Amino acid sequence: MANVAVEFLVQNLMQLLRDNAELIIGVKDSAESLLQDLNDFNAFLKQAAKSRIENDVHKELVKKIKTMVNSAEDAIDKFVIEAKLHKDKGVGRFVDVKHYKRVYDVAAEIKGIREKVKEIRQNNALDLQALQDEDQSAKGVEERKPPVVEEDDVVGFEEEADKVINRLLGGLSGLEVVPVVGMPGLGKTTLANKIYKHPDIGYQFFTRIWVYVSQSYRRRELFLNIISKFTRNTKQYHDMCEEDLADEIQDFLGKGGKYLIVLDDVWSPDAWEHIKIAFPNNNKSNRILLTTRDSKVAKQCKQCIGIPHDLKFLTEDESWILLEKKVFHKDKCPPELELSGKSIAKKCNGLPLAIVVIAGALIGKGKTSREWKQVDESVGEHLINKDQPENCNKLVQLSYDRLSYDLKACFLYCGAFPGGFEIPAWKLIRLWIAEGFIQYKGHLSLECKAEDNLNDLINRNLVMVMQRTSDGQIKTCRLHDMLHEFCRQEAMKEENLFQEIKLGAEQYFPGKRELATYRRLCIHSSVLEFISTKPSGEHVRSFLSFSLKKVEMPSVDIPTIPKGFPLLRVFDVESINFSRFSKEFFQLYHLRYIAFSSDTIKIIPKHIGELWNIQTLIINTQQHSLDIQANIWNMARLRHLHTNSSAKLPVPVTPRSSKVPLVNQSLQTLSTIAPESCTEEVFARTPNLKKLGIRGKVAVLLEPNKSLLKNVKKLESLENLKLINDSSQTGKGLRLPPSYIFPTKLRKLSLVDTWLEWNDMSILGQMEHLEVLKLKENGFMGECWESVGGFCSLLVLWIERTDLVSWKASADHFPRLKHLVLICCDKIKEIPIGLADIHSFQVMELQNSTKTAAISAREIRDKKDKQTQEGTNNNGFKLSIFPPDL
């Protein structure tokens, strides 16, 4: 088939030449000539990427082009490293004979590649011309697409959900298992999720935990995942045996009230037998909701009372309603498309996954009857056979083939994560950028274009949203297991986009010959065993390892990765703890994305500043503070710097050769940094900063005579600010400065452990663009808060842990509020009833509050429901109270 990566390779090669122009002087002319030759293939590559190529000649042509581009990229990448090392020799570089011979050799190598390109063009002239004639790709300014909003209702599952909920709420006092059985794609997970979020379930079960099991589950990681729902610090449990972990889970579950555990996608009876030891039977009517495709799992489960719940297929009417909803959302299908639409829905044979996947293909088509008839004819009834669910892959292929070449790469890349893994949206977006899948188009930033791609995949029902932030942004996402398997197979066998490294009964680590053909490695278990084999692959550009359990990298093996994979661009190993840096690491000059963990590293050395290509740098550490000595002001491509400690930044120094200070135009995120680093000199060099986290003694930041917060005011692009008071002393006595001190574009503000007085809320209320305000861990303290107005743009108010007793407010004080969250406000008497008159108010969440506050919250809900019944407000209202007996 058409290789989705080939056009990226050409574009990335162009970027490589631009970014390293100073270092490739000796071979620059040869490389640019090669690039011009490759550009002649562009029309062919674009057309080839639009659809699956069945012509063997075209397949071979794409393969040859890819080989040529990869060879050129490898040659230039290796030369860039050598040129940098040569440059660092100082005056000694003038007698470096080996380097000049290497320049000659690389120029000759590129010339040889050009000759092969010329040969390909001459031998395939007719094929190239035929596809160029078909290329009608549209050009124009790229505009942002609106974000996707999912419907909350699920078609055809209302009766099913009621039956299962009744079984969960009824029955005896002992531990019972309710299995939901159905073929892949029938909607088991969708039904379980609907039940999991149902208000009656939230009311009855004190603890609810969702666990994705899958075919390749590991009991240790599964148990650690459950423990992580109770405590953030799981490090103390990592060395425990599995039986002890099960005992810890039993203790956690035994302390609270009733619990509901959802075990999603259990493949075998053995899996349940291995897992069940963690769930205590304490005669509190605890329940396990288990989804499986194998009826044997349900039949052999002794804790299952009654018959398993067999999930039904959708009716023809329900199938059409679901298809219409997924394609048009709240709009109706145009009459001229209805006949084809109903025909397509009927051919899906009541299988929800088939319907939502084919809806993605229809979304990518125009809205003419001719185009819909083409899809109808493509969806033969033989594709959806209830006895052969694997045929659903052909429908996924139909939707996949209609993706643009960049969306294809982004979609397949999601398969690099483990099955069932909840992917943080911000991580996925930055990895896409680092991999070169996102190209500059029009006026959009790379992050905006990547976010549009994610929304597009969600809109086409290829990626599922799992969690959203309080203001509705995508927080985490994942693939359905069938779509995940499609991505793995397509990426590994057809595209060679990435390769998954596994060690098991029938699996082995690849040898050097195999590794020599790989470009990206994904290894989610046995990573230390793999590294201990001293692997090497000079063509490998990405090393990805996602695991719940953190492992310690032996000191002797630390140099192995940079030695074995010298051309790495992406190094995502947050699950690995490093005790030090090796000197070889500082020669990974092509690194764009690096994420790692360490319990001991206190200093980020200046040599990191030599890695000029880094875009994202993530450091997770157990240290309270981190001294960053690397000159980040000279790292022109650095876009995001993340650490969970208080980072002290280097003092900016203006080079002697220049009177103008260095300015990092790319830097968008600094989180979190020490208050002492919030100087005028630092912020003068970050004019495009959008997100800033500050951690440490916030009193230093707010001291009137130091005016450090005034420096933040100069960040004209800042949208998100977080202040964490990390002092051993409380923040008592702190006062906020006037509102004009804060950046004018600020949309999100988080205050943690700052102990401010409620009177200061009037200052925040004057910030006209503030949309999200989070006050956590005693952000504000005091028994009384009488709101005095303002907050003209506030959509989300989050208050977590405070001694507030009396709160007085009306709709006038928060005219646009949508979402209110109160957590651990265990002294508050009531929620102001006047909030019910806010027209936009839609969601309220109470956790660990008081009974009187819960009563007032229900009064607000009743008033909102009455408004809906009277037709004065159609927004709807959701109330969540935990624990439910409040």
Phi, psi and omega in degrees: 000171179296134184274118185293339186275346190295313181296324175300320181299317179296314181294320179292328176295319176300315180296321179301318180292319179295317186289336186238032184303322183290331186271341185251028183307319184294335183237011187299314182297317180296318181294318180293325176295319177298319181298320178297320177298316182291329178299335178296340180272355190304313182299319178297316183295319179296316181291322180295326181285348183283334185210166179287124180274121177261343180287119184298327180294316179294321178303313182295325179295315178299318180298318180294317180298316180300316180299317180297314182294318178299318180298317179296316180297317179298316181298315182289319179301314180295322180293324179300317179297315181295321179295323178293316178297323177296317181296324182288351180284352179069225183293338180294344182291340183287343178247018180276083184296323182301324181294316182293328174293322179295322177301315180296317182295318181294318178300319178292323179296317179294322177298320178296321178295321179298322179296321179292323177297317179299320180294318179299317182295319182290320184281345183234031185302315183293318180296317179297316182295321181298318181284330176295323179295331180279344187289111179238032186299135183282148178232152180161180181284131181283130177247152179290141178264149179292146179294157182277138173240117183278150172281143181280331183280146181245124186290133171081001185250002185299309181294320179299314181298317180300318181297314182291319179300318179298323178291323180291324183274339180265205176084191184272180184277348181280176177290126179233148178250130176247104181273139171249119187246137177183159180292160179303136177087000183278345175109024181300313181293321179299315178297314180299321180293321178298318179292317182303324183266359184294137182303321181295324177291315178299329181286323187273328187253117182297320181238130175232129182226134178254127180232122175270119186268296177075172182291325187254036182295155172237123189300320180300310182293326178295317179294318178297323178298317178295316180299325181296343177285341182259330183215141180285328183268098182258003185301322183294344183264350189295333182265002180283152173285165186296324180295321178292324177298319178298321178296320179298318179297319178300320179296315180299313183289330182286337183285329185267198178274213180297147177233151173235123176248126173262118175256102186268130174066061174271126189266333187215156175301326180298324181299313179297318180299325180284330187271329193296341182297345182274352189250111184286148175254091185252023176056040176247018182063041177288152185224148171242122173260117189240127176252138182205153175266354185246115182296339179297326180301314181290318185291329183267003180274112184292333182279357179280116179261120182090183182279152176298155177270107179275120183286132182275161172279157177288149172285170178299318180296316180295323179298317180292319179299317180295316180298315180298318181295318183288331181274316189250358182057245185272354179274165177265154178289134175301141184305325184288346179258350190295320182298311178295321181299315180292326177295317178298314181299320181297320182291345179281356173054035174075013181265110185303318181299319179299321182293313183289329178290316179292333174298323177298322177293322180291325178298326180281354180262171174284183183249041177253152182296328180296317181292323179290327177294325178298318178294318180302317180290332180287332183269079176291148182299336180291343182291325184251090180250121183299336180271350180226074184298339181296341178294346176302334178303327180293327176289319176301319179300320180299316179289320180298318183297339181268003176279150172292163186298327180287323177293325178300313181296317180297318180295310181299325182298333178299335178289351178287340177278155179298153177301135180079357182290128174279111187272119174299129184299320182296323179293315181300316181298317182285330174292317176305316182295314181297327180285348179088012181283341183251122181249150177299129177220123178061223184264359184286143171286164179299320181295319179294319179295319179294321178296322175298319179298319179295316178299323181295316179295324177291318180297331179270008177063027177265337178232139181258136172281128179259318179222148173239155176287171183298336179259015171092001179282156180290125179259309176223157179213168176202171177258144167301149187299327179290322178289325177298318180293322176300313181298318180299311183295315182294317183289322187274320186265320184270317191258338190053037179288320173207166177229135180266128180260122180227155173232121181201193184300321182244020183233156182212161177285141180292149176277180183298324181295318178292314181301332181294344181259356185267149177249328181223137180244133173240122180221113189253354174210161181057032184291323180292323177297320179295315181295326181293343178280002180056056182291156176210142177198103188291345180267352184291127181252341183223139176231110185242133177217112180243116181211144179291322182274131176277141180237151181268125177283118176303138184303324182293336183266356184302321180285350189300313185294309179297329177289318185280334183228072189289346184255022182303138172249325181237125180227088185252098185222052179296341181278358181248129176269126178253138179266343182196172171261147173259157182296330180294332181299325183285001176253010175277069190291344182267359182303130175247330184223125177222130176222123181211169179238156176200139175267346190240335185293124180251344186230133169264105191294162183296337182296336176301329180295344178284344181275079193289348182269354185299129175257319182231127179234117183237125182231113173261124185220154174271356180284144180292325181225161182221125181265108180268105180266346178296139181281082183293341180289341180262000179266086192297339183258000179294122183250327186219124176240117182238137168207151180269002178255185178267106187269128175266120185274154178291150178287124180296135179234131177281125180303146179299329184283355183222139175274347181265128179293149178293134179236128178266100183285342186273333190297122181245335185229128169230108185202119358248149182241162181285147177305327181294340180272359181275061183261165178297323181295321181293309185286341174292338182262004180230062186294340184252019180296129181251331182230129182226126173244133181236128184227130179147211178281095183297337178303324178298322182290325187265356180300125184301324184285340179269327175057034180294327180293334177298330179294327178297328180305332184283352178277087188290342180261359186295129180244336187226120181232132179231125178246120180243115178278107187253025184276153176291336176269151177289169181273017182303136180095350178288143176227144178283147174284173178302156186297333182290350178286334182279151178303142187289334182267007186299124180251331182232134179223128177238131178237122185237121174060034183267345175053043178280164180269146183299336178299332181288350177297334178295332177290315179294328180297342181273357180278105194289341181255003184291121182250329182231125178233119180241123179243103188242151174049060179065041175301318173234142181228156182132149186281336186235136174224115177248104184297141184239015175105184184095212178049049185292341182242359188294126179253326185231128173237121184237117179239120184230116178066104179200163178262019181301132179250311185240124178233122179245127181198162177225177180298332182292335183281336180223069191296339184241011185300133177248325194222122177240129179235127175235117182235129178057035171266075194271013176237349184294134184279318182201158174269132183306122182295337180297340179295338179296340181273000176284117187299325186274352186294120187234332187223133173224132180236129175238128175230128177053051178256207180252161180296322181292324177294322179295321178297315180293327178295320178292328176295321176296317178299316180298321180292321178293321178297322179295321177298321178295317180296325181278352178081011180272349179206118183252014183285337185078163182212134179240130177240129178236125180235129180219133357291159189290343184277005176294000000 
